[in-house]
Amino acid sequence: MTADSSARNVFRKNGVAGLGNNGHGRNLITTANPSGGSSASLLQKQLSFKTPVGSKQMGKSDEIEMIDSANIENFNTRYNKNSIIGWICCAPCIWLRTSAAVHKMAITSATLLVTTLLVASPILFLISTAPSPLPRDCYMDGDRCSPAVSAPPECSDPICEAVASSIQARLNWNKDPCTEFKKFSCWRNTPNKNITNLIEMGNSQKSVDAQMLYLFQNKIMNGSFGILHNLFESCLQQTSNSTVMHRIFDSLGGYLPVGSVGPLSIAPLIAKIYDLGPSPLVDLYYDLSYGRRPHILLIISGPSTSSTILERKIRWMSPKAPPSRIRQGLPKLLADLIENFLPHFVSYAQRVSEKDTIFEFIKDLNKLQVEHSRRGFWDSTVLYNVSSLQDLYPVLNWTLLIPQNWSGPIVVRNSDYLKALEYFLTKYPTRVAHNSLLLLSALQILPRDYPSPEVCTRSTMWAMPELSSALYIAQHSSEDLKDTTKRAEIIFKSLKAHLKRAPSLKGAALVKLSALKIQSQTWEGFSNTTDLLKSLQPLDITSECWFQNILEIYKKNKLEPHDISLNGGSHDAWAYPIVSTIFYDTLSHSIVVPLSVILIPYFNAVLPPYLHYASVGVSIAKEILRSITKSFDEKAMRCVPHSVNIFSNYSRMDILIHSGGMQISYHSMLSLTGPIKGMARLPGLNLTPTQIFFLVSAQELCAESNYLGIDTNAPEFDNILGWLVAQGGSATEVFKCPSGSMINVQKTCNVL
């Protein structure tokens, strides 16, 4: 185990504090001005509050007084000096305006004036002499008088120091957040490996991958979890010229050369592919209906709900995976796969032509699936027989896909996609579609990239999510898990309470919000390793052939309707803890929160709440918004900049919902019981809680985008990040942006 792997493993158990205590990260950044430049010092002063330390704030209630870290050693001296000056200034004023004796004397004097001078309106005089509030630059605590409220305490826990260092490592104080917010908040130009590791650990999925990689590589991992080690090893040995894969191609009809007559329809090929493994066009699975007496539904979905995890087709009998984010462009393995797919007798010119044709087909199909990946989320069609389904969507032969003995309801989740798919397939010869779909079926089974320890870690979790989740949960104590899930539920209730007060939330949306639930508990099956292993006994997982292993797993997970039982069924939607994506489940009407999302260091109980809302709060708020609102199409087209195209894994709608999630979480944080001024400060950060909220939200998005392969150095990403921060109407005041700056001029797009 390398030192880097060890650090990552410690991180998952102890949070960032584990890295902060290693003697490296903490000593690398000691001030709020890492660059040491004069412009950085000026920018820090611009962002910090101008009033002296110890003076009472007259600004917004969400701001907090911070100590300039460059002068922290002089803090006590300045505070004592200010106290002496404050007493000299305030004591006479306070005594005259607050003393009860003075008030009695005033009343007596007023009475004498009334009786002797017949003052016409003594009431006005009495009111003017009543004790008034303290002068706004004075503060009284019991019998003590001081010139201002004391600054909130500074968190001295190791986790606070480590998180502060993590935030600080990504700040570039030589940049102005009002004009270059991305360069200010997501700075990555550092040669120091320790800081770089700390930055990368901001992404929860990357942290899970690092921990699971160490466990999968562990040669002593035998017995209960040895099957995962074998699967991991088979992935490392997988090639694009597998004998098993070519045998599967031959069974599906093989390569159709140029000049041959293609099939009349590709529907029979799709049925054969679905019988062997995952379908590249549609997904079929079973779930429950609502009501006290739920019945089984057969659900047909397009790419919007097809998961990157080979989970069971009966969704209520095991945890669910979040909707997959379909990547634009061509799969990385496609070029090599085509070279091994085409026979040797194909000439060079024909090989180039065939490759270009297949590329075009797969690229256009991918574009179609991306465009419909989130459309039709609320547009479902319910049918009660296969003949009706065939009449409405003749693109496929549904009698070959749906079991013959199925007589229950059929729910089509994305009807627009099926209609668009029918039009798409008419544009290409069936020969081209046949060859392309053979390759796509193989890409559904192969790892998502060339085999490497990192790629095979993700692929192993994708293939065996339940056993991998059991291994992951075994690394954490039950007490920590209970405490973390409880705090996630508190955040959820706070976000709901804020949304219920939104004046624009009415009617059906308000009813949906009231009924919305959260599911942050872990599935009890993960703790029963014996039953999990018993269910895996029929599998013959070897360390030689990944392709064959995946086909075995798929065959086991694909149960027929006569094997389905409602015993123990419920509407609860459990999450795989190893997939760090919060998602909304329609049938259970709940926000499903994976464990790995809330085990991140920013959600540690010791840290102040503004870090909880900036990380987990934003993620939960996004899915709450998605669950109660049907469509933002018009607003998304009007508000979201065209530079959103840089997000290959995000649609325009997702960016708008991300903006709404930030708005909801931010204002929920401000409405907490008790002033935000009292929240503990992070050591060494001369920033307010609201500034830290926006910075952490941005840094989390940068880390996630880097993990997904998005070019965060592109100008388009800068524009989108600046636009996101500008929404909600508070960033301009928080960062004191002058008129005409990038954040100031961004068009506000209030989702609610």
Backbone hydrogen bonds, N-H to C=O, Kabsch-Sander energy under -0.5 kcal/mol:
donor,donor_aa,acceptor,acceptor_aa,energy
6,S,2,T,-2.3
7,A,3,A,-2.3
8,R,4,D,-1.9
9,N,5,S,-2.1
10,V,6,S,-2.5
11,F,7,A,-2.0
12,R,8,R,-1.4
13,K,9,N,-1.0
14,N,10,V,-2.9
15,G,11,F,-2.0
17,A,14,N,-0.7
18,G,15,G,-1.3
19,L,16,V,-0.9
20,G,16,V,-2.4
21,N,17,A,-1.6
22,N,19,L,-1.4
25,G,19,L,-0.6
27,N,24,H,-0.6
28,L,24,H,-0.9
28,L,25,G,-0.5
29,I,25,G,-0.8
30,T,28,L,-0.5
36,G,33,N,-0.6
41,S,37,G,-1.6
42,L,38,S,-2.3
43,L,39,S,-2.1
44,Q,40,A,-2.2
45,K,41,S,-1.9
46,Q,42,L,-2.0
47,L,43,L,-2.2
48,S,44,Q,-2.3
55,S,52,P,-2.0
63,E,60,K,-1.5
69,S,67,I,-0.5
71,N,68,D,-1.7
72,I,69,S,-1.1
74,N,71,N,-1.4
75,F,72,I,-1.3
78,R,74,N,-2.3
79,Y,75,F,-2.5
80,N,76,N,-2.2
81,K,77,T,-2.2
82,N,78,R,-2.6
83,S,79,Y,-2.0
84,I,80,N,-2.1
85,I,81,K,-2.3
86,G,82,N,-2.7
87,W,83,S,-2.2
88,I,84,I,-2.0
89,C,85,I,-2.1
90,C,86,G,-3.2
91,A,87,W,-2.2
94,I,90,C,-3.1
95,W,91,A,-2.5
96,L,92,P,-2.3
97,R,93,C,-2.0
98,T,94,I,-1.7
99,S,95,W,-1.5
103,H,99,S,-1.5
104,K,100,A,-2.4
105,M,101,A,-2.4
106,A,102,V,-2.1
107,I,103,H,-2.3
108,T,104,K,-2.6
109,S,105,M,-2.5
110,A,106,A,-2.3
111,T,107,I,-2.4
112,L,108,T,-2.3
113,L,109,S,-2.1
114,V,110,A,-2.2
115,T,111,T,-2.3
116,T,112,L,-2.3
117,L,113,L,-2.4
118,L,114,V,-1.0
119,V,113,L,-0.5
125,F,121,S,-0.8
126,L,122,P,-2.5
127,I,123,I,-2.6
128,S,124,L,-1.9
129,T,125,F,-1.0
129,T,126,L,-0.5
130,A,127,I,-1.2
132,S,97,R,-1.1
138,C,135,P,-2.5
139,Y,146,S,-3.5
141,D,144,R,-1.8
142,G,140,M,-0.6
144,R,141,D,-2.0
146,S,139,Y,-3.5
155,C,681,R,-2.7
160,C,157,D,-0.8
161,E,157,D,-1.8
162,A,158,P,-2.4
163,V,159,I,-2.5
164,A,160,C,-2.4
165,S,161,E,-2.0
166,S,162,A,-2.1
167,I,163,V,-2.6
168,Q,164,A,-2.7
169,A,165,S,-2.3
170,R,166,S,-0.6
170,R,167,I,-1.1
171,L,168,Q,-1.6
172,N,184,F,-2.0
173,W,171,L,-0.6
175,K,172,N,-2.0
179,T,176,D,-1.2
180,E,176,D,-3.4
184,F,180,E,-1.9
185,S,181,F,-2.7
186,C,182,K,-2.8
187,W,170,R,-3.2
190,T,188,R,-2.1
193,K,191,P,-0.5
196,T,192,N,-2.0
197,N,193,K,-2.5
198,L,194,N,-1.7
199,I,195,I,-2.4
200,E,196,T,-2.5
201,M,197,N,-1.6
202,G,199,I,-1.8
203,N,200,E,-1.6
204,S,202,G,-0.6
207,S,203,N,-1.6
208,V,204,S,-2.1
209,D,205,Q,-2.5
210,A,206,K,-2.2
211,Q,207,S,-2.1
212,M,208,V,-2.8
213,L,209,D,-2.3
214,Y,210,A,-1.6
215,L,211,Q,-1.7
216,F,212,M,-2.9
217,Q,213,L,-2.1
218,N,214,Y,-0.8
221,M,218,N,-1.5
222,N,220,I,-1.7
225,F,222,N,-1.1
226,G,223,G,-1.0
228,L,225,F,-0.8
229,H,225,F,-1.0
230,N,226,G,-1.9
231,L,227,I,-2.1
232,F,228,L,-2.4
233,E,229,H,-2.3
234,S,230,N,-2.1
235,C,231,L,-1.5
236,L,232,F,-1.5
237,Q,233,E,-1.0
238,Q,235,C,-1.2
242,S,239,T,-0.5
246,H,242,S,-1.9
247,R,243,T,-1.9
248,I,244,V,-1.9
249,F,245,M,-2.2
250,D,246,H,-2.2
251,S,247,R,-1.8
252,L,248,I,-1.2
252,L,249,F,-0.6
253,G,250,D,-1.2
254,G,249,F,-2.6
260,S,257,P,-1.8
262,G,260,S,-0.5
270,I,266,I,-2.1
271,A,267,A,-1.9
272,K,268,P,-2.0
273,I,269,L,-2.6
274,Y,270,I,-2.5
275,D,271,A,-1.5
276,L,272,K,-1.3
276,L,273,I,-0.5
277,G,273,I,-3.3
283,D,301,S,-2.4
285,Y,299,I,-1.9
286,Y,313,K,-3.5
287,D,297,L,-2.1
289,S,295,H,-1.8
297,L,287,D,-3.6
298,L,409,P,-2.0
299,I,285,Y,-3.1
299,I,297,L,-0.6
300,I,411,V,-3.1
301,S,283,D,-2.7
301,S,299,I,-0.5
305,T,302,G,-1.1
306,S,302,G,-0.7
310,L,462,W,-2.0
311,E,309,I,-2.1
313,K,557,N,-1.5
315,R,286,Y,-2.6
315,R,313,K,-0.9
317,M,314,I,-1.0
318,S,315,R,-0.7
320,K,574,W,-3.3
324,S,306,S,-0.9
326,I,324,S,-0.7
334,L,331,P,-1.2
337,L,333,L,-2.2
338,I,334,L,-2.5
339,E,335,A,-1.8
340,N,336,D,-1.7
341,F,337,L,-1.3
342,L,338,I,-2.6
346,V,343,P,-1.2
351,R,347,S,-2.5
352,V,348,Y,-2.4
353,S,349,A,-2.2
354,E,350,Q,-3.0
355,K,351,R,-2.2
356,D,352,V,-2.2
357,T,353,S,-2.1
358,I,354,E,-2.5
359,F,355,K,-2.5
360,E,356,D,-2.3
361,F,357,T,-2.2
362,I,358,I,-2.6
363,K,359,F,-2.5
364,D,360,E,-2.2
365,L,361,F,-2.3
366,N,362,I,-2.4
367,K,363,K,-2.1
368,L,364,D,-2.2
369,Q,365,L,-2.3
370,V,366,N,-2.4
371,E,367,K,-2.2
372,H,368,L,-1.3
373,S,370,V,-1.2
377,F,374,R,-0.8
380,S,378,W,-1.2
381,T,412,V,-2.3
383,L,381,T,-0.5
383,L,410,I,-3.3
389,L,385,N,-1.4
390,Q,386,V,-2.6
391,D,387,S,-2.0
392,L,388,S,-2.0
393,Y,389,L,-2.5
396,L,393,Y,-0.9
398,W,396,L,-1.2
400,L,397,N,-1.5
401,L,397,N,-0.6
402,I,398,W,-2.8
406,W,403,P,-1.7
410,I,383,L,-3.4
411,V,298,L,-2.7
412,V,381,T,-3.2
412,V,410,I,-0.6
413,R,300,I,-3.1
413,R,411,V,-0.7
414,N,300,I,-0.5
415,S,379,D,-0.8
418,L,414,N,-1.4
419,K,415,S,-1.9
420,A,416,D,-2.3
421,L,417,Y,-2.5
422,E,418,L,-1.7
423,Y,419,K,-1.5
424,F,420,A,-2.2
425,L,421,L,-2.3
426,T,422,E,-1.0
427,K,424,F,-1.5
428,Y,425,L,-0.8
433,A,429,P,-2.2
434,H,430,T,-2.5
435,N,431,R,-2.2
436,S,432,V,-2.4
437,L,433,A,-2.5
438,L,434,H,-1.7
439,L,435,N,-1.6
440,L,436,S,-2.3
441,S,437,L,-2.2
442,A,438,L,-1.4
443,L,439,L,-2.2
444,Q,440,L,-1.4
445,I,441,S,-0.5
445,I,442,A,-1.2
446,L,442,A,-2.6
456,C,452,S,-3.0
457,T,453,P,-1.4
458,R,454,E,-1.8
459,S,455,V,-2.1
460,T,456,C,-2.1
461,M,457,T,-2.0
462,W,458,R,-1.9
463,A,459,S,-2.0
464,M,460,T,-2.4
468,S,464,M,-1.9
469,S,465,P,-2.1
470,A,466,E,-2.1
471,L,467,L,-1.9
472,Y,468,S,-2.0
473,I,469,S,-2.7
474,A,470,A,-1.5
475,Q,472,Y,-1.4
476,H,473,I,-2.0
481,L,477,S,-1.7
482,K,478,S,-2.2
483,D,479,E,-2.2
484,T,480,D,-2.2
485,T,481,L,-2.3
486,K,482,K,-1.9
487,R,483,D,-1.8
488,A,484,T,-1.8
489,E,485,T,-1.8
490,I,486,K,-1.5
491,I,487,R,-2.1
492,F,488,A,-2.1
493,K,489,E,-2.2
494,S,490,I,-2.0
495,L,491,I,-2.3
496,K,492,F,-2.4
497,A,493,K,-2.4
498,H,494,S,-1.9
499,L,495,L,-2.2
500,K,496,K,-2.3
501,R,497,A,-0.6
501,R,498,H,-1.0
502,A,499,L,-1.8
505,L,502,A,-1.4
506,K,504,S,-0.9
509,A,506,K,-1.2
510,L,506,K,-0.6
511,V,507,G,-1.8
512,K,508,A,-2.6
513,L,509,A,-2.2
514,S,510,L,-2.1
515,A,511,V,-1.6
516,L,512,K,-0.9
516,L,513,L,-0.7
517,K,589,H,-1.5
519,Q,591,I,-3.0
526,F,523,W,-1.7
527,S,524,E,-1.1
528,N,525,G,-0.9
529,T,527,S,-0.9
532,L,528,N,-1.7
533,L,529,T,-2.5
534,K,530,T,-1.9
535,S,531,D,-1.9
536,L,532,L,-0.8
537,Q,534,K,-0.9
539,L,536,L,-1.5
541,I,539,L,-0.7
542,T,540,D,-0.7
546,W,234,S,-0.8
546,W,544,E,-0.5
549,N,545,C,-1.7
550,I,546,W,-2.4
551,L,547,F,-1.7
552,E,548,Q,-1.8
553,I,549,N,-2.1
554,Y,550,I,-2.7
555,K,551,L,-2.0
556,K,552,E,-1.8
557,N,553,I,-2.1
558,K,554,Y,-1.3
559,L,557,N,-1.2
563,D,560,E,-1.9
564,I,561,P,-1.7
569,G,566,L,-2.3
574,W,572,D,-0.7
576,Y,320,K,-0.9
579,V,576,Y,-1.6
580,S,578,I,-0.8
581,T,579,V,-2.3
583,F,592,V,-1.9
585,D,590,S,-2.6
586,T,584,Y,-0.6
589,H,585,D,-0.9
590,S,585,D,-1.4
591,I,517,K,-2.7
592,V,583,F,-3.1
592,V,590,S,-0.7
593,V,519,Q,-2.5
593,V,591,I,-0.6
596,S,577,P,-1.1
597,V,594,P,-0.9
598,I,594,P,-0.9
598,I,595,L,-0.6
599,L,595,L,-0.7
600,I,597,V,-0.6
603,F,600,I,-1.7
604,N,601,P,-2.0
607,L,604,N,-1.1
611,L,608,P,-1.6
612,H,608,P,-0.8
613,Y,609,P,-2.4
614,A,610,Y,-1.4
615,S,611,L,-1.1
616,V,612,H,-0.6
617,G,612,H,-2.5
618,V,613,Y,-0.9
619,S,615,S,-1.5
620,I,616,V,-2.4
621,A,617,G,-2.5
622,K,618,V,-2.0
623,E,619,S,-1.2
624,I,620,I,-2.2
625,L,621,A,-2.4
626,R,622,K,-1.9
627,S,623,E,-1.8
628,I,624,I,-1.2
629,T,625,L,-0.9
636,A,632,F,-3.5
637,M,633,D,-2.3
638,R,634,E,-1.6
639,C,635,K,-2.6
640,V,636,A,-1.6
644,V,641,P,-1.5
645,N,642,H,-1.6
646,I,643,S,-1.9
647,F,644,V,-2.1
648,S,646,I,-1.4
650,Y,647,F,-1.1
655,I,651,S,-1.7
656,L,652,R,-1.9
657,I,653,M,-2.5
658,H,654,D,-2.3
659,S,655,I,-2.1
660,G,656,L,-2.2
661,G,657,I,-2.6
662,M,658,H,-2.0
663,Q,659,S,-2.1
664,I,660,G,-2.7
665,S,661,G,-2.4
666,Y,662,M,-2.4
667,H,663,Q,-2.3
668,S,664,I,-2.0
669,M,665,S,-2.0
670,L,666,Y,-1.6
671,S,667,H,-1.1
672,L,669,M,-1.2
678,G,675,P,-1.4
679,M,676,I,-1.5
681,R,153,P,-2.4
685,L,682,L,-1.5
686,N,684,G,-0.6
687,L,685,L,-1.7
690,T,62,D,-0.6
692,I,688,T,-2.5
693,F,689,P,-2.2
694,F,690,T,-1.8
695,L,691,Q,-2.2
696,V,692,I,-3.0
697,S,693,F,-2.3
698,A,694,F,-2.1
699,Q,695,L,-2.7
700,E,696,V,-2.5
701,L,697,S,-1.8
702,C,698,A,-2.3
703,A,699,Q,-2.3
704,E,700,E,-2.4
705,S,701,L,-2.5
706,N,702,C,-2.4
707,Y,703,A,-1.9
708,L,704,E,-1.8
709,G,706,N,-1.0
710,I,705,S,-2.7
712,T,710,I,-1.3
714,A,711,D,-1.2
717,F,714,A,-0.7
718,D,714,A,-1.4
719,N,715,P,-2.0
720,I,716,E,-2.3
721,L,717,F,-2.6
722,G,718,D,-2.2
723,W,719,N,-2.1
724,L,720,I,-2.6
725,V,721,L,-2.1
726,A,722,G,-1.5
727,Q,723,W,-0.8
727,Q,724,L,-0.9
729,G,726,A,-1.0
734,V,730,S,-2.7
735,F,731,A,-2.5
736,K,733,E,-0.7
737,C,732,T,-2.5
741,S,738,P,-1.7
742,M,178,C,-0.5
743,I,178,C,-1.9
745,V,741,S,-2.3
746,Q,742,M,-0.9
751,V,749,C,-0.6
